[in-house]
Amino acid sequence: MTNHHPITVVGAGLGGLTLARVLHVHGIRATVLDLDASPAARHQGGMLDLHEDSAQVALRAAGLFDEFLAIVHSGGEETRIVGRDGAVLLHHGGDDRGRPEVDRNDLRRVLLDSLPEGTVRWGAKVTGARPLGDGRHEVLLADGSTLTTDLLVGADGAWSRIRPLVSAATPGYCGISFVEADLPDAARRHPGTAALTGGGMMFALADGQAMLTHLETDGSVHTYAALPVPADWTAGLDTTDADATKAAVLAHFEGWDERLRALVADGEGELVARAVHALPVGHRWDRVPGVTLLGDAAHLMSPFAGEGANQAMLDGAELAAAIAAHPGDTEAALAAYEEALFPRSAAAGAQSAAGLDLCFGPDAAKALAEMMTGPVAAEA
């Protein structure tokens, strides 16, 4: 049987959930479809710094700012920039005021807990959608069922199934790939490495590559080993063979300080490999009746400005506000939303692209430290 939903959001990530929550605040119900079998089906990722002018604005609109403050990782704004020899070029202690860190999983839980039961339909994998006329769409699910909707929002990430309705653009490889690893109970079991990486984020930059770390709320250090490799390099890794994967990664870090190499060499648990992609900076589309995009579906960018999740949450809040401000006029709401979205996301995308160029360019550690503070010298 075909079901009809006035507003359908594809994807229960931070952007889609923010949209559903702010709509709920305005007394408007949305249905959110997500391919995962349950909220706990997979780990949602590591730490996020939430910006005052984007994600924090969205959380205030969602009526969840106090809940956000309760999950802030105290001290998580600490930042270190080091060279391949472990010399510290910048150490900022952090004060949690401007861009406090939270665990993405905790933030998603706060959003999910704020929604009426049944808002998210789990195990609903969308495989495509087609226009029916007058702004209505039919959505096809992997189980063969369909539903119809008056307003369809693609919040379904980098490889969105909804994006082709409005744009032919596809993400391109940024030239950098990540292999992710974890050091559990780092302060006790790996004290030297933990002391170097500190209580927040560390950037170890040299030779056009990087070790990037976050201290997680459970005391583990999460590492992104970032490598300038061909787009298909990660596909050739068998991450179930941890030793072989570690060897392949560490071959790129010969001569680096052993405390840095230990981030991968001593890593435990599943290793995750992924190539970093982005949509063209300034991606936009002509107004298509009854459908729009938010988050990575609209403006996938590299993570080197920390803008992806922040922009997605602001997208969700602004789209909800536009819908509430134009009752009964979906097209006016979408036009108002997209008019603000396009220049804002273009600026964030340009900042992210510039951040990638800086972090993997010549003398990157010194260049990043000087961008943050002016001329610096390494700590003794």
C-alpha positions as CSV (number, residue, x, y, z in Angstrom):
1,M,0.0,0.0,0.0
2,T,1.3,3.5,-0.9
3,N,1.5,5.9,2.0
4,H,1.4,9.7,1.8
5,H,3.4,12.0,4.0
6,P,3.2,15.8,3.7
7,I,6.9,16.3,4.5
8,T,9.5,13.5,4.0
9,V,13.1,13.8,5.0
10,V,15.6,11.2,3.7
11,G,18.4,10.7,6.2
12,A,18.5,10.8,10.0
13,G,21.8,12.5,10.3
14,L,22.3,15.7,12.2
15,G,20.9,17.9,9.5
16,G,17.7,15.8,8.9
17,L,17.1,15.5,12.6
18,T,17.5,19.2,13.2
19,L,15.0,19.9,10.4
20,A,12.5,17.5,12.0
21,R,13.0,18.9,15.5
22,V,12.7,22.6,14.5
23,L,9.6,21.7,12.5
24,H,8.2,20.0,15.6
25,V,8.9,23.1,17.6
26,H,6.6,24.9,15.1
27,G,3.9,22.3,15.4
28,I,4.7,20.7,12.0
29,R,5.3,17.0,11.6
30,A,7.8,15.4,9.3
31,T,8.6,11.7,8.5
32,V,12.3,10.9,8.5
33,L,13.5,7.8,6.5
34,D,16.8,6.1,7.4
35,L,18.5,3.1,6.0
36,D,19.9,2.0,9.4
37,A,17.9,-0.7,11.2
38,S,18.0,1.2,14.5
39,P,19.6,4.3,16.1
40,A,22.4,2.1,17.5
41,A,23.1,0.2,14.2
42,R,26.5,1.9,13.7
43,H,28.8,4.3,15.4
44,Q,28.2,7.8,14.1
45,G,31.7,9.2,14.2
46,G,33.9,11.1,16.6
47,M,34.1,14.6,18.0
48,L,32.5,17.8,16.6
49,D,33.2,21.4,17.4
50,L,29.9,23.3,17.2
51,H,30.2,26.9,16.0
52,E,28.4,29.8,17.5
53,D,27.2,31.1,14.1
54,S,25.8,27.8,12.8
55,A,25.2,24.7,14.9
56,Q,24.6,26.6,18.1
57,V,22.1,28.8,16.3
58,A,20.3,25.7,15.1
59,L,20.3,24.2,18.6
60,R,18.8,27.4,20.0
61,A,16.1,27.2,17.4
62,A,15.5,23.6,18.3
63,G,15.1,24.5,22.0
64,L,18.0,22.1,22.9
65,F,20.7,24.5,23.9
66,D,20.8,23.4,27.5
67,E,20.9,19.8,26.5
68,F,23.8,20.7,24.3
69,L,25.7,22.3,27.1
70,A,25.2,19.2,29.2
71,I,27.2,17.1,26.7
72,V,30.1,19.5,26.0
73,H,33.5,17.7,26.4
74,S,35.3,20.0,28.8
75,G,38.7,21.0,27.5
76,G,38.0,19.6,24.1
77,E,38.9,22.8,22.4
78,E,42.5,22.3,23.2
79,T,44.6,22.4,20.0
80,R,48.1,21.3,19.3
81,I,50.1,21.6,16.0
82,V,53.2,19.5,15.8
83,G,55.8,18.5,13.2
84,R,56.8,15.1,12.1
85,D,59.5,15.0,14.8
86,G,56.9,15.7,17.5
87,A,58.0,19.3,18.1
88,V,55.0,21.3,19.3
89,L,54.6,24.5,17.2
90,L,51.3,25.6,18.8
91,H,49.5,24.7,22.0
92,H,46.2,26.4,22.6
93,G,44.6,25.3,25.9
94,G,41.0,25.9,24.9
95,D,38.2,27.4,26.9
96,D,35.1,25.7,25.5
97,R,33.4,29.1,24.8
98,G,33.7,29.6,21.0
99,R,33.6,26.1,19.5
100,P,33.0,23.5,22.2
101,E,33.5,19.9,21.4
102,V,30.8,17.2,21.7
103,D,30.6,13.6,20.8
104,R,28.6,13.2,17.6
105,N,26.8,10.2,19.0
106,D,25.7,12.2,22.1
107,L,24.5,15.0,19.9
108,R,22.5,12.7,17.7
109,R,20.9,11.1,20.8
110,V,19.8,14.5,22.1
111,L,18.1,15.2,18.7
112,L,16.5,11.8,18.5
113,D,15.2,12.0,22.1
114,S,13.5,15.4,21.3
115,L,11.3,14.0,18.5
116,P,7.9,12.4,18.9
117,E,7.9,8.6,18.8
118,G,7.6,7.3,15.2
119,T,9.1,10.4,13.5
120,V,12.1,8.3,12.3
121,R,11.2,5.2,10.2
122,W,14.2,2.9,10.6
123,G,15.2,0.3,8.1
124,A,13.8,2.4,5.3
125,K,16.5,2.5,2.6
126,V,15.6,4.9,-0.2
127,T,16.7,3.8,-3.6
128,G,15.3,6.6,-5.7
129,A,12.4,9.1,-6.3
130,R,10.4,10.4,-9.2
131,P,8.3,13.5,-9.7
132,L,4.5,13.1,-10.0
133,G,3.7,16.7,-10.9
134,D,2.6,19.7,-8.9
135,G,5.6,19.3,-6.6
136,R,4.6,15.8,-5.4
137,H,7.1,12.9,-5.5
138,E,7.0,9.2,-5.2
139,V,9.8,7.7,-3.1
140,L,11.0,4.1,-3.8
141,L,12.3,1.9,-0.9
142,A,14.7,-1.0,-1.1
143,D,11.9,-3.4,0.1
144,G,9.9,-2.5,-3.0
145,S,7.4,-0.3,-1.2
146,T,6.7,3.3,-2.2
147,L,5.3,6.4,-0.5
148,T,4.3,9.8,-1.8
149,T,5.1,13.2,-0.4
150,D,4.3,16.9,-1.0
151,L,7.8,18.0,0.1
152,L,10.8,15.8,-0.3
153,V,14.1,16.8,1.4
154,G,17.3,15.0,0.6
155,A,19.4,14.9,3.8
156,D,21.0,11.6,2.7
157,G,24.7,12.5,2.5
158,A,27.5,12.5,0.0
159,W,25.9,9.9,-2.4
160,S,22.4,11.2,-2.1
161,R,19.6,9.4,-4.0
162,I,17.6,12.6,-4.0
163,R,20.2,15.0,-5.5
164,P,19.7,13.7,-9.1
165,L,16.2,15.3,-8.9
166,V,17.7,18.7,-8.8
167,S,21.4,18.4,-9.9
168,A,23.7,16.3,-12.1
169,A,26.7,17.1,-9.9
170,T,28.6,14.3,-8.2
171,P,31.3,14.4,-5.6
172,G,34.9,14.5,-6.7
173,Y,38.0,13.1,-5.0
174,C,39.9,15.7,-3.0
175,G,43.3,13.9,-3.4
176,I,43.4,12.8,0.3
177,S,42.3,9.6,2.0
178,F,41.9,8.7,5.6
179,V,42.6,5.6,7.6
180,E,41.1,5.8,11.0
181,A,42.3,4.1,14.2
182,D,41.8,4.2,17.9
183,L,43.9,4.0,21.0
184,P,41.6,3.0,23.9
185,D,42.4,4.2,27.5
186,A,45.3,6.2,26.0
187,A,46.5,8.1,29.1
188,R,47.1,4.9,31.0
189,R,48.2,2.5,28.2
190,H,50.0,5.0,25.8
191,P,51.1,7.9,28.1
192,G,53.8,9.2,25.8
193,T,51.4,9.5,22.8
194,A,48.6,10.8,24.9
195,A,50.7,13.5,26.4
196,L,51.7,14.6,22.9
197,T,48.2,14.6,21.4
198,G,46.7,16.4,24.5
199,G,43.1,16.9,25.6
200,G,41.5,18.0,22.4
201,M,42.7,18.0,18.8
202,M,46.2,17.5,17.4
203,F,47.4,18.3,13.9
204,A,50.7,16.6,13.0
205,L,51.5,17.9,9.5
206,A,54.5,17.3,7.2
207,D,55.4,15.9,3.8
208,G,52.0,16.5,2.3
209,Q,50.3,14.1,4.8
210,A,49.0,14.2,8.4
211,M,48.1,12.5,11.6
212,L,45.0,14.2,13.0
213,T,43.7,13.2,16.4
214,H,40.8,13.8,18.8
215,L,40.6,12.8,22.4
216,E,37.2,11.1,22.7
217,T,34.9,11.4,25.8
218,D,35.7,7.7,26.7
219,G,39.5,8.5,27.0
220,S,40.4,7.0,23.7
221,V,42.4,8.9,21.0
222,H,40.8,8.7,17.6
223,T,43.3,9.1,14.7
224,Y,42.8,10.0,11.1
225,A,46.0,9.1,9.1
226,A,45.6,11.4,6.1
227,L,47.5,10.4,2.9
228,P,47.8,11.9,-0.6
229,V,47.1,8.7,-2.5
230,P,45.1,7.7,-5.6
231,A,41.3,7.7,-5.3
232,D,41.2,3.8,-5.4
233,W,44.0,3.3,-2.8
234,T,41.5,2.7,0.0
235,A,39.6,0.2,-2.0
236,G,42.7,-1.9,-2.3
237,L,43.0,-2.2,1.5
238,D,41.7,-5.2,3.3
239,T,40.9,-3.5,6.6
240,T,40.0,-6.8,8.2
241,D,43.8,-7.6,8.0
242,A,44.8,-5.0,10.6
243,D,48.5,-5.8,10.4
244,A,48.7,-5.4,6.6
245,T,46.6,-2.2,6.7
246,K,48.8,-0.7,9.4
247,A,52.0,-1.6,7.4
248,A,50.5,0.1,4.3
249,V,49.8,3.3,6.2
250,L,53.0,3.4,8.2
251,A,55.1,3.0,5.0
252,H,54.0,6.6,4.4
253,F,55.2,7.8,7.8
254,E,58.8,6.6,7.8
255,G,61.0,8.8,10.0
256,W,58.1,10.3,11.9
257,D,58.3,10.4,15.7
258,E,57.5,7.0,17.2
259,R,54.7,8.6,19.4
260,L,53.0,9.6,16.2
261,R,53.5,6.3,14.5
262,A,52.1,4.6,17.5
263,L,48.7,6.2,16.8
264,V,48.4,3.6,14.0
265,A,50.9,0.9,15.0
266,D,49.2,0.4,18.4
267,G,45.6,1.0,17.2
268,E,43.0,-1.4,18.3
269,G,39.7,-2.5,16.9
270,E,38.4,-1.9,13.4
271,L,40.4,0.2,11.0
272,V,38.3,2.4,8.7
273,A,39.5,3.6,5.3
274,R,37.8,6.2,3.3
275,A,38.6,8.6,0.4
276,V,37.7,12.3,1.0
277,H,35.3,13.7,-1.6
278,A,33.6,17.1,-2.1
279,L,31.0,18.7,-4.4
280,P,32.2,21.6,-6.4
281,V,32.4,24.8,-4.3
282,G,29.3,26.9,-5.0
283,H,27.2,23.9,-6.0
284,R,23.6,25.1,-6.6
285,W,20.6,24.1,-8.6
286,D,17.5,25.7,-10.3
287,R,14.3,25.6,-8.2
288,V,12.6,22.3,-8.7
289,P,9.0,22.1,-7.3
290,G,8.6,20.1,-4.1
291,V,12.2,19.0,-3.5
292,T,15.4,20.4,-1.9
293,L,18.6,19.3,-0.3
294,L,20.5,20.0,2.9
295,G,23.9,19.0,4.4
296,D,26.3,16.8,2.5
297,A,23.7,16.1,-0.1
298,A,23.7,19.9,-1.0
299,H,27.3,20.9,-0.3
300,L,29.6,18.1,0.6
301,M,33.0,19.6,1.6
302,S,36.3,18.4,2.9
303,P,36.5,18.4,6.7
304,F,39.4,20.9,6.9
305,A,37.4,23.8,8.2
306,G,35.1,21.8,10.5
307,E,32.0,23.1,8.7
308,G,30.2,20.1,7.4
309,A,28.0,19.2,10.4
310,N,27.7,22.8,11.5
311,Q,26.3,23.8,8.1
312,A,24.0,20.8,7.9
313,M,22.4,21.7,11.2
314,L,22.0,25.3,10.2
315,D,20.5,24.1,6.9
316,G,17.9,22.1,8.8
317,A,17.0,24.9,11.2
318,E,16.7,27.5,8.3
319,L,14.7,25.2,6.1
320,A,12.3,24.5,9.0
321,A,12.0,28.2,9.7
322,A,11.2,28.9,6.1
323,I,8.5,26.3,6.0
324,A,6.9,27.7,9.1
325,A,7.1,31.2,7.8
326,H,5.2,30.2,4.5
327,P,2.3,28.0,5.6
328,G,0.7,26.4,2.6
329,D,3.3,27.8,0.1
330,T,6.0,25.2,-0.2
331,E,7.6,26.9,-3.2
332,A,8.0,30.2,-1.4
333,A,9.5,28.4,1.5
334,L,12.0,26.5,-0.6
335,A,13.0,29.6,-2.6
336,A,13.6,31.6,0.5
337,Y,15.7,28.7,2.0
338,E,17.8,28.2,-1.1
339,E,18.4,31.9,-1.6
340,A,20.2,32.0,1.7
341,L,21.7,28.5,1.4
342,F,23.7,28.9,-1.8
343,P,26.0,31.9,-0.8
344,R,26.4,30.6,2.8
345,S,27.4,27.1,1.7
346,A,29.7,28.4,-1.0
347,A,31.6,30.4,1.5
348,A,32.0,27.4,3.8
349,G,33.0,25.2,0.9
350,A,35.7,27.7,-0.2
351,Q,37.0,27.8,3.4
352,S,37.1,24.0,3.6
353,A,39.0,23.8,0.3
354,A,41.5,26.4,1.4
355,G,42.0,24.5,4.7
356,L,42.8,21.3,2.8
357,D,45.3,23.1,0.6
358,L,47.0,24.7,3.7
359,C,47.2,21.4,5.7
360,F,48.7,19.5,2.8
361,G,50.9,22.2,1.3
362,P,54.5,23.2,1.9
363,D,55.6,23.6,5.6
364,A,52.1,22.9,6.6
365,A,52.5,22.7,10.4
366,K,54.2,26.1,10.6
367,A,51.8,27.6,8.1
368,L,48.7,26.4,10.1
369,A,50.2,27.6,13.4
370,E,51.0,31.0,11.9
371,M,47.5,31.3,10.4
372,M,46.1,30.8,13.9
373,T,48.5,33.0,16.0
374,G,51.2,34.7,13.9
375,P,54.9,33.7,13.7
376,V,55.7,30.8,16.1
377,A,58.6,28.7,17.3
378,A,58.6,25.1,18.5
379,E,58.4,24.4,22.2
380,A,61.5,23.1,23.8
